[in-house]
C-alpha cells in the first residue's frame, strides 16, 4: 500500500445517493503494491457496480464491463475532456489526442496510427533486437537486476528517441519527467507537462520549418481537416505520445516479466520454442490484456467525464454541470461475447476501447 496522504475529502453532492458512497482512493488501494490487479478485483467484488467516492476531488467509479463499454462508446454523455483524476490545474494544455471526442479525435489519431503500422515497425526490428540484446548482456554479469529500472525503461526510450531523432543523452531527464507525469499529484503532473512542452518546443519548431522522415516530423506537421496542426496541439500531441509510450511499454513489460517469473512452466515453454515463429507470434499477441468469456471489467485504466450529473449512465440528457467517472478496468477478466480463443475474434485492448483502443 502506498503511504496515506492527508487530502481533503469532497462533500457528497445532493444528487449522489448516500448508499452509493464508498471510501475508495484509487491511488492508495490495499494490496496494490503487491498485486494491483488483485487489488482492483477486490474492490470490484466488494462494491456496487457503480459507486461514488469522496477521494481525489470526488468521482464515480464504474466496475463492470457492460457499463464501461457503454460509457466509452457514448461520447455525447461521457466525454474524454479532463480525463485525469484529480483534474489538472487551470491553464493546462489539453492532451491531444487523449482528451478529444469524435469527430475531432480521428483526424488527430490517424497520423500516429499510420506511423505505427506493422510495415513501419518492421523496419525497426534490427534496432530493437540490438537494444534488447545489449541491455541483457549488460545485466548478465551482475546476476540480478531491478527489472523496470534496468531493462523495461531502457528499451522503450532508446526506441522512441530513435523514432523521433532526439539525442539519447536526454533520456535520463525525459524518464524523470515521464515518471512525474503519471505518478505525481496534480501539480507535479502539471509541472512535468510544462517542462516537456518547453523541452520539445525547439525540436518541434525546427522540424516544422524543415521536416524529416522521423515520427516527430510526421506528427507535428499532420494535416488536420485540411490545415496543418497548430503548434500548441503539436506540442501536446508529442508530449502525450512520449509520456504514454514510455510508461505504458515499461509497465506492460513489467507485468509480463512478473507473470513469467511466477509461472516457470510458461517461461520454460517459451524458451523451448524460440524458433517456432507462429507460436511466438501467438504468445506476443496474447501477452497483453485479452478479454476472455465472462462479465467483469476490462483491462487498463480510463478516465471519463459524465456530462449528466444526475446519474452515471448514457440514457439521459446533459445537465448544467458534470461529474468525473473512473472506470475500474484493471480487474480485467472480460466482457460478454469476448473470447480468448476460437469462435468470436478476441479483443485486444489497451486502456479501454475508447481513444486508446489497440488491436494486435
Secondary structure as UniProt FT lines:
FT   TURN            14..15
FT   HELIX           18..20
FT   TURN            26..27
FT   TURN            30..34
FT   HELIX           36..46
FT   STRAND          50..53
FT   HELIX           55..57
FT   STRAND          59..62
FT   HELIX           65..73
FT   TURN            75..77
FT   STRAND          78..79
FT   TURN            81..82
FT   TURN            90..91
FT   TURN            96..99
FT   TURN            102..103
FT   HELIX           104..115
FT   HELIX           118..122
FT   TURN            123..124
FT   HELIX           125..140
FT   TURN            141..142
FT   HELIX           148..152
FT   HELIX           153..164
FT   HELIX           168..170
FT   HELIX           171..183
FT   HELIX           186..209
FT   HELIX           215..220
FT   STRAND          223..224
FT   TURN            225..226
FT   STRAND          227..228
FT   HELIX           231..262
FT   HELIX           264..272
FT   TURN            273..275
FT   HELIX           277..285
FT   TURN            286..287
FT   STRAND          302..306
FT   STRAND          323..327
FT   TURN            330..331
FT   TURN            336..337
FT   TURN            355..356
//
